[in-house]
Amino acid sequence: MTEPRPSIADKRRIFRQLHESGCFIIPNPWDVGSACYLQSLGFKALATTSSGLAWSQGRQDNALPRERVLAHLEQLVAATDVPVNADFESGFAADAAGVGESVRLAVETGVAGLSIEDSTGKEDAPLFGLSDAVARIRAARRAIDSKGGDTLLVARAECFLVGRPDLDETIARLQAYAGAGADCLYAPGLHTAEQIRTLVESVAPKPVNLLVGSPGVLTLPKIAELGVRRVSVGGALARTAWGGFMRAARLLAGQGSFDGFEGAPSHGDLDALFGAS
């Protein structure tokens, strides 16, 4: 007898439990197929990637409209049995009211969590002022609470990604976002153990997400030792897939060589994978 699929409430409850202790990897698929494969490997939760999705549509990161992203969230939630965390970019609005409306729509897709960035996309003012950024997180919190409050709210401080690698400012922003109702905190761009440890200790007891997008000296046990609760990989898996595809395509175009197909899974292997999903 087939076990019933977990409900949205089940997924959200499980997702919150994952953030209570230990350290887990939350990898980032970019479509239904990659999500199903990651689930088959036993990952306990998944997170979307705005860059991976955008590239699959032939667009730059942060260039897709809200409607397309919401449809993507619905597809991944429906296709998988594990919690899905949404990379919800900057909330698809500049003002707090607009962020609140976007978050309400995201919650309706069934995601177990969603992240809101404080970046503006403007070169001359890359981050929202702190008061505006806090108001945006408060609006997201209210939108979630109005739907029952069980969707995890992740607040991101983008300082290190927009050319302002100031750890003190990053910590101050995350502390303010925690006070505004964020459940989990995230500062992409941190690389050293000292930075990570300082941030984790400064925002405790809130759980921290660490982005790891390239090989390095930090192993998962070391990251866990630093107190990080979860590790995401952003667009790294999508970039890895694109790397294999681009190498094979360049060999076809430049040399008429089929050597780029070496190591690819067989047609039957993939059919078997998705036939069982």
DRENPA-3360 file (N, C-alpha, C; in nm, 2 decimals, always signed):
BEGIN
1 = MTEPRPSI = +0.08/-0.12/+0.00/+0.00/+0.00/+0.00/+0.09/+0.13/+0.00 ~ +0.06/+0.22/-0.09/+0.14/+0.34/-0.10/+0.11/+0.43/+0.01 ~ +0.21/+0.48/+0.08/+0.19/+0.58/+0.18/+0.14/+0.71/+0.13 ~ +0.05/+0.78/+0.20/+0.00/+0.91/+0.15/+0.12/+1.01/+0.15 ~ +0.11/+1.10/+0.05/+0.21/+1.20/+0.04/+0.19/+1.31/+0.15 ~ +0.30/+1.36/+0.20/+0.29/+1.46/+0.31/+0.22/+1.58/+0.26 ~ +0.14/+1.64/+0.35/+0.06/+1.76/+0.32/+0.16/+1.88/+0.33 ~ +0.10/+1.99/+0.29/+0.18/+2.12/+0.30/+0.21/+2.15/+0.44;
9 = ADKRRIFR = +0.12/+2.12/+0.53/+0.14/+2.15/+0.68/+0.25/+2.05/+0.73 ~ +0.25/+1.93/+0.68/+0.35/+1.83/+0.72/+0.49/+1.88/+0.68 ~ +0.50/+1.93/+0.56/+0.63/+1.98/+0.50/+0.68/+2.10/+0.58 ~ +0.59/+2.19/+0.62/+0.63/+2.31/+0.69/+0.67/+2.27/+0.83 ~ +0.60/+2.18/+0.89/+0.64/+2.13/+1.03/+0.78/+2.07/+1.03 ~ +0.80/+1.98/+0.93/+0.93/+1.91/+0.92/+1.04/+2.01/+0.89 ~ +1.01/+2.11/+0.81/+1.11/+2.21/+0.78/+1.15/+2.29/+0.90 ~ +1.06/+2.33/+0.98/+1.09/+2.40/+1.11/+1.17/+2.31/+1.20;
17 = QLHESGCF = +1.14/+2.18/+1.21/+1.22/+2.09/+1.29/+1.36/+2.08/+1.25 ~ +1.38/+2.09/+1.12/+1.52/+2.08/+1.07/+1.61/+2.19/+1.12 ~ +1.55/+2.31/+1.14/+1.62/+2.43/+1.19/+1.64/+2.43/+1.34 ~ +1.60/+2.33/+1.41/+1.61/+2.34/+1.56/+1.74/+2.29/+1.61 ~ +1.81/+2.20/+1.54/+1.94/+2.15/+1.58/+2.01/+2.08/+1.46 ~ +2.14/+2.07/+1.48/+2.22/+2.00/+1.38/+2.25/+2.10/+1.26 ~ +2.30/+2.04/+1.15/+2.33/+2.11/+1.03/+2.30/+2.03/+0.91 ~ +2.22/+2.08/+0.82/+2.18/+2.00/+0.70/+2.21/+2.08/+0.57;
25 = IIPNPWDV = +2.22/+2.01/+0.46/+2.24/+2.07/+0.33/+2.11/+2.08/+0.27 ~ +2.08/+2.20/+0.21/+1.96/+2.22/+0.14/+2.00/+2.26/+0.00 ~ +2.01/+2.16/-0.09/+2.06/+2.19/-0.23/+1.96/+2.26/-0.31 ~ +2.00/+2.32/-0.42/+1.92/+2.40/-0.51/+1.89/+2.35/-0.65 ~ +1.78/+2.28/-0.67/+1.74/+2.24/-0.81/+1.69/+2.36/-0.88 ~ +1.69/+2.35/-1.02/+1.64/+2.46/-1.10/+1.52/+2.42/-1.18 ~ +1.48/+2.29/-1.18/+1.36/+2.25/-1.25/+1.31/+2.12/-1.18 ~ +1.20/+2.07/-1.23/+1.13/+1.96/-1.17/+1.23/+1.83/-1.17;
33 = GSACYLQS = +1.29/+1.81/-1.28/+1.38/+1.69/-1.30/+1.49/+1.70/-1.19 ~ +1.56/+1.81/-1.18/+1.67/+1.82/-1.09/+1.62/+1.81/-0.94 ~ +1.50/+1.86/-0.92/+1.44/+1.85/-0.78/+1.41/+1.70/-0.75 ~ +1.36/+1.63/-0.84/+1.32/+1.49/-0.82/+1.45/+1.41/-0.80 ~ +1.55/+1.44/-0.87/+1.68/+1.36/-0.85/+1.74/+1.39/-0.71 ~ +1.74/+1.52/-0.67/+1.79/+1.55/-0.54/+1.71/+1.48/-0.43 ~ +1.58/+1.48/-0.45/+1.50/+1.41/-0.35/+1.53/+1.26/-0.34 ~ +1.56/+1.20/-0.46/+1.59/+1.06/-0.46/+1.72/+1.03/-0.39;
41 = LGFKALAT = +1.81/+1.13/-0.37/+1.94/+1.11/-0.30/+1.92/+1.12/-0.15 ~ +1.80/+1.15/-0.10/+1.77/+1.16/+0.04/+1.78/+1.29/+0.11 ~ +1.80/+1.40/+0.03/+1.81/+1.53/+0.09/+1.67/+1.56/+0.16 ~ +1.68/+1.62/+0.28/+1.56/+1.64/+0.36/+1.48/+1.76/+0.32 ~ +1.54/+1.85/+0.24/+1.47/+1.97/+0.20/+1.54/+2.02/+0.08 ~ +1.47/+2.11/+0.00/+1.53/+2.17/-0.12/+1.50/+2.32/-0.12 ~ +1.59/+2.39/-0.19/+1.57/+2.53/-0.21/+1.58/+2.57/-0.35 ~ +1.49/+2.66/-0.40/+1.50/+2.70/-0.54/+1.62/+2.80/-0.56;
49 = TSSGLAWS = +1.66/+2.82/-0.68/+1.77/+2.91/-0.71/+1.72/+3.01/-0.82 ~ +1.72/+3.13/-0.79/+1.67/+3.23/-0.89/+1.76/+3.23/-1.02 ~ +1.89/+3.21/-0.99/+1.98/+3.21/-1.11/+1.97/+3.09/-1.19 ~ +1.96/+2.97/-1.13/+1.94/+2.85/-1.20/+1.81/+2.85/-1.29 ~ +1.70/+2.90/-1.23/+1.58/+2.91/-1.30/+1.59/+3.01/-1.42 ~ +1.65/+3.12/-1.39/+1.66/+3.22/-1.50/+1.74/+3.17/-1.62 ~ +1.86/+3.11/-1.59/+1.94/+3.05/-1.69/+1.87/+2.95/-1.78 ~ +1.78/+2.87/-1.71/+1.71/+2.77/-1.78/+1.61/+2.83/-1.88;
57 = QGRQDNAL = +1.57/+2.96/-1.86/+1.48/+3.03/-1.94/+1.55/+3.12/-2.04 ~ +1.69/+3.11/-2.04/+1.76/+3.20/-2.13/+1.77/+3.35/-2.08 ~ +1.76/+3.37/-1.95/+1.75/+3.50/-1.89/+1.86/+3.52/-1.79 ~ +1.89/+3.64/-1.76/+1.99/+3.67/-1.65/+1.92/+3.65/-1.51 ~ +2.00/+3.63/-1.41/+1.94/+3.62/-1.28/+1.86/+3.75/-1.24 ~ +1.76/+3.73/-1.17/+1.67/+3.84/-1.13/+1.59/+3.91/-1.24 ~ +1.58/+3.84/-1.35/+1.52/+3.90/-1.47/+1.38/+3.84/-1.50 ~ +1.34/+3.74/-1.42/+1.21/+3.68/-1.45/+1.10/+3.75/-1.37;
65 = PRERVLAH = +0.98/+3.76/-1.43/+0.87/+3.82/-1.36/+0.81/+3.73/-1.25 ~ +0.74/+3.80/-1.15/+0.69/+3.73/-1.04/+0.60/+3.61/-1.08 ~ +0.52/+3.63/-1.18/+0.43/+3.52/-1.22/+0.50/+3.40/-1.26 ~ +0.61/+3.41/-1.33/+0.69/+3.30/-1.37/+0.75/+3.23/-1.25 ~ +0.80/+3.30/-1.16/+0.86/+3.24/-1.04/+0.76/+3.17/-0.95 ~ +0.64/+3.23/-0.94/+0.53/+3.17/-0.86/+0.49/+3.03/-0.92 ~ +0.49/+3.03/-1.06/+0.45/+2.91/-1.13/+0.56/+2.80/-1.10 ~ +0.68/+2.84/-1.10/+0.80/+2.75/-1.07/+0.78/+2.69/-0.93;
73 = LEQLVAAT = +0.75/+2.78/-0.84/+0.74/+2.73/-0.70/+0.62/+2.62/-0.69 ~ +0.51/+2.65/-0.76/+0.40/+2.56/-0.75/+0.44/+2.42/-0.81 ~ +0.52/+2.43/-0.92/+0.56/+2.30/-0.99/+0.65/+2.22/-0.90 ~ +0.75/+2.29/-0.83/+0.84/+2.21/-0.75/+0.77/+2.16/-0.63 ~ +0.68/+2.23/-0.57/+0.61/+2.19/-0.45/+0.53/+2.07/-0.48 ~ +0.46/+2.07/-0.60/+0.37/+1.96/-0.64/+0.45/+1.84/-0.68 ~ +0.57/+1.85/-0.73/+0.65/+1.74/-0.78/+0.73/+1.67/-0.67 ~ +0.74/+1.73/-0.55/+0.83/+1.67/-0.45/+0.75/+1.65/-0.32;
81 = DVPVNADF = +0.82/+1.56/-0.24/+0.76/+1.53/-0.11/+0.83/+1.59/+0.01 ~ +0.93/+1.67/-0.02/+1.01/+1.73/+0.08/+0.98/+1.88/+0.09 ~ +1.02/+1.95/+0.20/+0.99/+2.09/+0.20/+1.08/+2.17/+0.10 ~ +1.02/+2.27/+0.04/+1.08/+2.36/-0.06/+1.09/+2.50/+0.00 ~ +1.21/+2.55/+0.00/+1.24/+2.69/+0.04/+1.25/+2.78/-0.09 ~ +1.18/+2.89/-0.10/+1.18/+2.97/-0.22/+1.29/+3.08/-0.21 ~ +1.38/+3.08/-0.31/+1.46/+3.20/-0.33/+1.37/+3.30/-0.39 ~ +1.32/+3.39/-0.31/+1.22/+3.49/-0.35/+1.27/+3.62/-0.38;
89 = ESGFAADA = +1.40/+3.63/-0.41/+1.47/+3.75/-0.45/+1.44/+3.86/-0.36 ~ +1.41/+3.98/-0.41/+1.38/+4.10/-0.33/+1.23/+4.12/-0.30 ~ +1.15/+4.01/-0.32/+1.01/+4.02/-0.29/+0.93/+4.08/-0.41 ~ +1.00/+4.10/-0.52/+0.93/+4.16/-0.64/+0.86/+4.29/-0.61 ~ +0.91/+4.37/-0.53/+0.85/+4.50/-0.50/+0.95/+4.58/-0.42 ~ +0.95/+4.71/-0.44/+1.04/+4.80/-0.37/+0.98/+4.84/-0.23 ~ +0.85/+4.86/-0.22/+0.79/+4.90/-0.10/+0.74/+4.78/-0.02 ~ +0.72/+4.81/+0.11/+0.68/+4.70/+0.20/+0.55/+4.64/+0.17;
97 = AGVGESVR = +0.45/+4.72/+0.13/+0.32/+4.67/+0.09/+0.33/+4.57/-0.02 ~ +0.41/+4.61/-0.12/+0.43/+4.52/-0.24/+0.49/+4.39/-0.20 ~ +0.59/+4.39/-0.11/+0.66/+4.27/-0.06/+0.56/+4.18/+0.01 ~ +0.47/+4.25/+0.09/+0.37/+4.17/+0.16/+0.28/+4.09/+0.07 ~ +0.23/+4.16/-0.04/+0.15/+4.10/-0.14/+0.22/+3.98/-0.21 ~ +0.35/+4.00/-0.25/+0.42/+3.90/-0.31/+0.44/+3.78/-0.22 ~ +0.47/+3.80/-0.09/+0.49/+3.69/+0.00/+0.36/+3.62/+0.02 ~ +0.24/+3.69/+0.03/+0.12/+3.62/+0.04/+0.10/+3.52/-0.08;
105 = LAVETGVA = +0.13/+3.56/-0.20/+0.11/+3.48/-0.32/+0.21/+3.36/-0.31 ~ +0.33/+3.38/-0.26/+0.43/+3.27/-0.25/+0.39/+3.17/-0.15 ~ +0.33/+3.21/-0.04/+0.28/+3.12/+0.06/+0.17/+3.03/+0.01 ~ +0.09/+3.09/-0.08/-0.02/+3.01/-0.14/+0.03/+2.90/-0.23 ~ +0.16/+2.90/-0.28/+0.21/+2.80/-0.36/+0.25/+2.67/-0.28 ~ +0.25/+2.68/-0.15/+0.28/+2.57/-0.07/+0.43/+2.56/-0.02 ~ +0.51/+2.66/-0.05/+0.65/+2.65/+0.00/+0.65/+2.65/+0.15 ~ +0.76/+2.58/+0.20/+0.78/+2.57/+0.34/+0.86/+2.68/+0.40;
113 = GLSIEDST = +0.92/+2.76/+0.31/+1.00/+2.87/+0.36/+1.03/+2.96/+0.24 ~ +1.07/+3.09/+0.27/+1.10/+3.18/+0.16/+1.20/+3.28/+0.21 ~ +1.29/+3.33/+0.12/+1.39/+3.43/+0.16/+1.36/+3.56/+0.09 ~ +1.39/+3.67/+0.16/+1.37/+3.80/+0.11/+1.51/+3.87/+0.12 ~ +1.56/+3.93/+0.01/+1.69/+4.00/+0.01/+1.67/+4.15/+0.04 ~ +1.77/+4.21/+0.08/+1.77/+4.36/+0.10/+1.84/+4.44/-0.01 ~ +1.87/+4.37/-0.12/+1.93/+4.44/-0.23/+1.83/+4.51/-0.32 ~ +1.87/+4.62/-0.38/+1.78/+4.70/-0.47/+1.80/+4.67/-0.62;
121 = GKEDAPLF = +1.91/+4.62/-0.66/+1.94/+4.61/-0.80/+1.99/+4.74/-0.86 ~ +2.02/+4.84/-0.78/+2.06/+4.97/-0.83/+2.21/+4.99/-0.79 ~ +2.29/+5.03/-0.89/+2.43/+5.04/-0.87/+2.47/+5.15/-0.77 ~ +2.39/+5.26/-0.78/+2.42/+5.38/-0.69/+2.37/+5.36/-0.55 ~ +2.28/+5.27/-0.53/+2.23/+5.24/-0.39/+2.19/+5.09/-0.39 ~ +2.29/+5.01/-0.37/+2.26/+4.86/-0.39/+2.18/+4.80/-0.28 ~ +2.17/+4.86/-0.16/+2.09/+4.81/-0.05/+1.98/+4.90/-0.01 ~ +1.87/+4.85/+0.03/+1.77/+4.93/+0.09/+1.82/+4.99/+0.22;
129 = GLSDAVAR = +1.78/+5.11/+0.25/+1.81/+5.17/+0.38/+1.76/+5.08/+0.49 ~ +1.82/+5.08/+0.61/+1.79/+4.98/+0.71/+1.64/+4.99/+0.75 ~ +1.59/+5.11/+0.77/+1.45/+5.12/+0.81/+1.36/+5.07/+0.71 ~ +1.39/+5.09/+0.58/+1.30/+5.03/+0.47/+1.32/+4.88/+0.47 ~ +1.44/+4.83/+0.48/+1.46/+4.69/+0.48/+1.39/+4.62/+0.59 ~ +1.39/+4.68/+0.71/+1.32/+4.62/+0.82/+1.17/+4.62/+0.80 ~ +1.12/+4.73/+0.74/+0.98/+4.74/+0.71/+0.93/+4.63/+0.61 ~ +1.02/+4.60/+0.52/+0.99/+4.49/+0.42/+0.99/+4.36/+0.49;
137 = IRAARRAI = +1.07/+4.33/+0.58/+1.07/+4.20/+0.65/+0.95/+4.20/+0.74 ~ +0.91/+4.31/+0.81/+0.79/+4.31/+0.89/+0.67/+4.28/+0.80 ~ +0.66/+4.34/+0.68/+0.55/+4.31/+0.59/+0.54/+4.17/+0.55 ~ +0.66/+4.11/+0.52/+0.66/+3.96/+0.49/+0.62/+3.88/+0.61 ~ +0.65/+3.92/+0.73/+0.61/+3.85/+0.85/+0.46/+3.85/+0.87 ~ +0.40/+3.97/+0.85/+0.26/+3.99/+0.86/+0.18/+3.90/+0.76 ~ +0.24/+3.90/+0.63/+0.17/+3.82/+0.53/+0.18/+3.68/+0.56 ~ +0.29/+3.63/+0.61/+0.29/+3.49/+0.65/+0.20/+3.46/+0.77;
145 = DSKGGDTL = +0.20/+3.54/+0.87/+0.11/+3.52/+0.98/-0.03/+3.52/+0.95 ~ -0.07/+3.60/+0.85/-0.21/+3.61/+0.81/-0.25/+3.48/+0.74 ~ -0.16/+3.40/+0.70/-0.19/+3.27/+0.63/-0.17/+3.15/+0.73 ~ -0.14/+3.18/+0.86/-0.12/+3.07/+0.95/+0.01/+3.07/+1.02 ~ +0.11/+3.14/+0.96/+0.24/+3.16/+1.03/+0.34/+3.04/+1.03 ~ +0.31/+2.94/+0.95/+0.40/+2.82/+0.96/+0.50/+2.82/+0.85 ~ +0.50/+2.91/+0.76/+0.60/+2.92/+0.65/+0.72/+3.00/+0.71 ~ +0.84/+2.94/+0.70/+0.96/+2.99/+0.75/+1.01/+3.12/+0.68;
153 = LVARAECF = +1.04/+3.22/+0.75/+1.08/+3.35/+0.68/+1.23/+3.36/+0.70 ~ +1.30/+3.37/+0.59/+1.45/+3.38/+0.59/+1.48/+3.53/+0.54 ~ +1.56/+3.60/+0.62/+1.60/+3.73/+0.58/+1.75/+3.73/+0.54 ~ +1.78/+3.79/+0.42/+1.91/+3.80/+0.37/+1.97/+3.94/+0.37 ~ +2.09/+3.95/+0.42/+2.17/+4.07/+0.41/+2.27/+4.05/+0.30 ~ +2.26/+4.13/+0.20/+2.34/+4.11/+0.07/+2.47/+4.20/+0.07 ~ +2.51/+4.25/+0.18/+2.63/+4.34/+0.18/+2.75/+4.29/+0.11 ~ +2.79/+4.16/+0.13/+2.91/+4.11/+0.07/+2.89/+4.08/-0.08;
161 = LVGRPDLD = +2.77/+4.07/-0.13/+2.75/+4.05/-0.27/+2.74/+4.18/-0.35 ~ +2.72/+4.29/-0.28/+2.70/+4.42/-0.36/+2.82/+4.51/-0.34 ~ +2.93/+4.46/-0.29/+3.05/+4.54/-0.28/+3.06/+4.62/-0.15 ~ +2.99/+4.57/-0.05/+3.00/+4.63/+0.09/+3.03/+4.52/+0.19 ~ +3.15/+4.46/+0.18/+3.19/+4.35/+0.27/+3.22/+4.39/+0.41 ~ +3.12/+4.45/+0.48/+3.13/+4.50/+0.61/+3.06/+4.40/+0.71 ~ +3.13/+4.32/+0.78/+3.07/+4.22/+0.87/+2.99/+4.29/+0.98 ~ +3.03/+4.40/+1.03/+2.95/+4.47/+1.14/+2.82/+4.52/+1.08;
169 = ETIARLQA = +2.82/+4.57/+0.96/+2.69/+4.62/+0.90/+2.60/+4.49/+0.87 ~ +2.66/+4.39/+0.82/+2.59/+4.27/+0.79/+2.52/+4.21/+0.92 ~ +2.59/+4.21/+1.03/+2.54/+4.16/+1.15/+2.43/+4.25/+1.20 ~ +2.45/+4.38/+1.20/+2.35/+4.48/+1.25/+2.22/+4.46/+1.17 ~ +2.23/+4.44/+1.03/+2.11/+4.42/+0.95/+2.04/+4.29/+0.99 ~ +2.11/+4.18/+1.00/+2.05/+4.06/+1.04/+1.99/+4.06/+1.18 ~ +2.05/+4.13/+1.27/+1.99/+4.14/+1.40/+1.86/+4.22/+1.39 ~ +1.86/+4.32/+1.31/+1.73/+4.40/+1.29/+1.63/+4.32/+1.22;
177 = YAGAGADC = +1.66/+4.23/+1.13/+1.57/+4.15/+1.06/+1.51/+4.04/+1.15 ~ +1.59/+3.99/+1.24/+1.55/+3.90/+1.34/+1.44/+3.97/+1.43 ~ +1.47/+4.09/+1.47/+1.37/+4.16/+1.55/+1.24/+4.19/+1.48 ~ +1.25/+4.20/+1.34/+1.13/+4.22/+1.26/+1.05/+4.10/+1.23 ~ +1.10/+3.98/+1.28/+1.02/+3.86/+1.26/+1.08/+3.75/+1.18 ~ +1.21/+3.77/+1.13/+1.27/+3.66/+1.05/+1.30/+3.54/+1.14 ~ +1.28/+3.42/+1.08/+1.30/+3.30/+1.15/+1.45/+3.24/+1.13 ~ +1.50/+3.27/+1.02/+1.64/+3.22/+0.98/+1.71/+3.34/+0.91;
185 = LYAPGLHT = +1.84/+3.34/+0.93/+1.92/+3.46/+0.88/+2.03/+3.41/+0.78 ~ +2.06/+3.49/+0.68/+2.14/+3.45/+0.57/+2.22/+3.57/+0.52 ~ +2.36/+3.55/+0.51/+2.44/+3.65/+0.46/+2.54/+3.59/+0.35 ~ +2.49/+3.58/+0.23/+2.58/+3.52/+0.12/+2.70/+3.60/+0.10 ~ +2.81/+3.53/+0.08/+2.94/+3.59/+0.05/+3.04/+3.58/+0.16 ~ +3.00/+3.52/+0.27/+3.10/+3.49/+0.38/+3.18/+3.37/+0.34 ~ +3.31/+3.38/+0.37/+3.40/+3.27/+0.33/+3.49/+3.22/+0.44 ~ +3.53/+3.30/+0.53/+3.62/+3.25/+0.63/+3.55/+3.20/+0.76;
193 = AEQIRTLV = +3.62/+3.11/+0.82/+3.56/+3.05/+0.95/+3.54/+3.16/+1.05 ~ +3.63/+3.25/+1.06/+3.62/+3.36/+1.16/+3.49/+3.44/+1.13 ~ +3.47/+3.48/+1.00/+3.35/+3.56/+0.97/+3.22/+3.48/+1.01 ~ +3.22/+3.35/+0.97/+3.10/+3.27/+0.99/+3.08/+3.25/+1.14 ~ +3.18/+3.22/+1.22/+3.16/+3.20/+1.36/+3.11/+3.33/+1.43 ~ +3.17/+3.44/+1.39/+3.13/+3.57/+1.45/+2.99/+3.60/+1.42 ~ +2.94/+3.58/+1.30/+2.81/+3.61/+1.26/+2.71/+3.51/+1.33 ~ +2.74/+3.38/+1.34/+2.65/+3.29/+1.40/+2.64/+3.32/+1.55;
201 = ESVAPKPV = +2.75/+3.36/+1.62/+2.74/+3.39/+1.76/+2.66/+3.52/+1.78 ~ +2.67/+3.62/+1.69/+2.61/+3.75/+1.70/+2.46/+3.75/+1.68 ~ +2.41/+3.65/+1.61/+2.26/+3.65/+1.58/+2.20/+3.53/+1.66 ~ +2.27/+3.45/+1.74/+2.21/+3.34/+1.81/+2.10/+3.40/+1.90 ~ +1.99/+3.32/+1.92/+1.98/+3.17/+1.88/+1.92/+3.15/+1.74 ~ +1.90/+3.26/+1.66/+1.84/+3.24/+1.53/+1.93/+3.15/+1.44 ~ +1.88/+3.05/+1.37/+1.96/+2.97/+1.28/+2.01/+3.05/+1.16 ~ +2.13/+3.01/+1.11/+2.20/+3.08/+1.00/+2.21/+2.98/+0.89;
209 = NLLVGSPG = +2.19/+3.03/+0.77/+2.21/+2.96/+0.64/+2.35/+3.01/+0.58 ~ +2.43/+2.92/+0.54/+2.56/+2.95/+0.48/+2.55/+2.91/+0.33 ~ +2.59/+3.00/+0.24/+2.60/+2.97/+0.10/+2.74/+2.92/+0.07 ~ +2.75/+2.80/+0.01/+2.88/+2.75/-0.04/+2.86/+2.72/-0.19 ~ +2.93/+2.80/-0.27/+2.92/+2.79/-0.42/+3.04/+2.74/-0.49 ~ +3.15/+2.71/-0.42/+3.27/+2.67/-0.48/+3.35/+2.58/-0.39 ~ +3.44/+2.50/-0.44/+3.52/+2.41/-0.35/+3.61/+2.50/-0.26 ~ +3.63/+2.45/-0.14/+3.71/+2.53/-0.05/+3.76/+2.45/+0.07;
217 = VLTLPKIA = +3.82/+2.52/+0.16/+3.87/+2.45/+0.28/+3.77/+2.41/+0.38 ~ +3.65/+2.47/+0.38/+3.55/+2.44/+0.48/+3.47/+2.31/+0.44 ~ +3.48/+2.21/+0.52/+3.40/+2.09/+0.50/+3.27/+2.10/+0.58 ~ +3.18/+2.01/+0.55/+3.05/+2.02/+0.62/+3.07/+2.00/+0.77 ~ +3.15/+1.91/+0.82/+3.17/+1.90/+0.96/+3.22/+2.02/+1.02 ~ +3.32/+2.09/+0.95/+3.37/+2.22/+1.00/+3.26/+2.32/+1.01 ~ +3.18/+2.33/+0.90/+3.07/+2.43/+0.90/+2.98/+2.40/+1.01 ~ +2.95/+2.28/+1.04/+2.86/+2.24/+1.15/+2.92/+2.28/+1.28;
225 = ELGVRRVS = +3.05/+2.26/+1.30/+3.12/+2.30/+1.42/+3.11/+2.45/+1.44 ~ +3.10/+2.53/+1.34/+3.09/+2.68/+1.35/+2.95/+2.72/+1.39 ~ +2.86/+2.63/+1.40/+2.73/+2.66/+1.45/+2.63/+2.69/+1.34 ~ +2.66/+2.67/+1.21/+2.57/+2.69/+1.10/+2.46/+2.59/+1.10 ~ +2.34/+2.63/+1.08/+2.23/+2.53/+1.08/+2.20/+2.47/+0.95 ~ +2.22/+2.54/+0.84/+2.19/+2.48/+0.71/+2.28/+2.54/+0.60 ~ +2.31/+2.46/+0.50/+2.40/+2.50/+0.39/+2.33/+2.49/+0.26 ~ +2.33/+2.60/+0.18/+2.27/+2.59/+0.05/+2.38/+2.62/-0.05;
233 = VGGALART = +2.35/+2.59/-0.18/+2.46/+2.60/-0.28/+2.42/+2.70/-0.39 ~ +2.31/+2.76/-0.38/+2.27/+2.86/-0.48/+2.27/+2.81/-0.62 ~ +2.33/+2.87/-0.71/+2.33/+2.83/-0.85/+2.44/+2.73/-0.89 ~ +2.51/+2.68/-0.79/+2.63/+2.60/-0.81/+2.60/+2.47/-0.89 ~ +2.49/+2.40/-0.85/+2.46/+2.28/-0.92/+2.42/+2.31/-1.06 ~ +2.34/+2.42/-1.08/+2.30/+2.46/-1.22/+2.43/+2.49/-1.30 ~ +2.52/+2.57/-1.24/+2.64/+2.60/-1.31/+2.73/+2.48/-1.35 ~ +2.73/+2.38/-1.26/+2.80/+2.25/-1.28/+2.73/+2.18/-1.40;
241 = AWGGFMRA = +2.60/+2.18/-1.41/+2.53/+2.11/-1.52/+2.56/+2.19/-1.65 ~ +2.55/+2.32/-1.64/+2.59/+2.40/-1.76/+2.73/+2.38/-1.81 ~ +2.82/+2.36/-1.71/+2.96/+2.34/-1.74/+2.98/+2.21/-1.83 ~ +2.91/+2.10/-1.79/+2.92/+1.98/-1.87/+2.86/+1.99/-2.00 ~ +2.74/+2.06/-2.01/+2.67/+2.08/-2.13/+2.76/+2.16/-2.23 ~ +2.81/+2.27/-2.18/+2.89/+2.36/-2.26/+3.02/+2.30/-2.31 ~ +3.08/+2.22/-2.23/+3.20/+2.15/-2.28/+3.17/+2.05/-2.39 ~ +3.06/+1.98/-2.37/+3.03/+1.88/-2.48/+2.99/+1.95/-2.60;
249 = ARLLAGQG = +2.91/+2.06/-2.59/+2.87/+2.14/-2.71/+2.98/+2.20/-2.78 ~ +3.08/+2.25/-2.71/+3.20/+2.31/-2.77/+3.28/+2.21/-2.85 ~ +3.29/+2.09/-2.79/+3.36/+1.98/-2.86/+3.29/+1.95/-2.99 ~ +3.15/+1.94/-2.99/+3.08/+1.92/-3.11/+3.10/+2.02/-3.21 ~ +3.09/+2.15/-3.17/+3.10/+2.26/-3.26/+3.24/+2.28/-3.31 ~ +3.34/+2.27/-3.23/+3.48/+2.30/-3.27/+3.56/+2.19/-3.33 ~ +3.53/+2.06/-3.29/+3.61/+1.95/-3.33/+3.53/+1.84/-3.39 ~ +3.40/+1.85/-3.39/+3.32/+1.74/-3.43/+3.33/+1.62/-3.35;
257 = SFDGFEGA = +3.37/+1.64/-3.22/+3.40/+1.53/-3.13/+3.28/+1.50/-3.04 ~ +3.27/+1.37/-3.01/+3.16/+1.33/-2.92/+3.21/+1.29/-2.78 ~ +3.34/+1.33/-2.76/+3.40/+1.29/-2.63/+3.33/+1.36/-2.51 ~ +3.26/+1.47/-2.53/+3.20/+1.53/-2.42/+3.08/+1.46/-2.36 ~ +3.04/+1.35/-2.43/+2.93/+1.27/-2.38/+2.98/+1.16/-2.27 ~ +3.11/+1.16/-2.26/+3.17/+1.06/-2.16/+3.12/+1.09/-2.02 ~ +3.08/+0.98/-1.95/+3.03/+1.00/-1.82/+2.88/+1.03/-1.80 ~ +2.81/+1.06/-1.92/+2.67/+1.09/-1.91/+2.59/+0.97/-1.87;
265 = PSHGDLDA = +2.48/+0.99/-1.79/+2.40/+0.88/-1.76/+2.33/+0.83/-1.88 ~ +2.29/+0.70/-1.88/+2.22/+0.64/-2.00/+2.08/+0.69/-2.01 ~ +2.02/+0.68/-2.13/+1.88/+0.70/-2.15/+1.80/+0.62/-2.05 ~ +1.83/+0.49/-2.04/+1.76/+0.40/-1.95/+1.77/+0.44/-1.81 ~ +1.89/+0.49/-1.76/+1.90/+0.53/-1.62/+1.81/+0.64/-1.59 ~ +1.80/+0.74/-1.68/+1.72/+0.86/-1.65/+1.57/+0.82/-1.66 ~ +1.53/+0.74/-1.76/+1.40/+0.69/-1.76/+1.36/+0.62/-1.63 ~ +1.45/+0.53/-1.58/+1.42/+0.46/-1.46/+1.41/+0.55/-1.34;
273 = LFGAS = +1.49/+0.66/-1.34/+1.48/+0.75/-1.23/+1.35/+0.82/-1.23 ~ +1.30/+0.87/-1.34/+1.18/+0.95/-1.34/+1.06/+0.87/-1.35 ~ +1.08/+0.74/-1.39/+0.96/+0.65/-1.39/+0.92/+0.61/-1.25 ~ +1.02/+0.62/-1.16/+1.00/+0.59/-1.02/+0.96/+0.71/-0.94 ~ +0.97/+0.83/-0.99/+0.94/+0.95/-0.91/+0.79/+0.99/-0.92;
% end
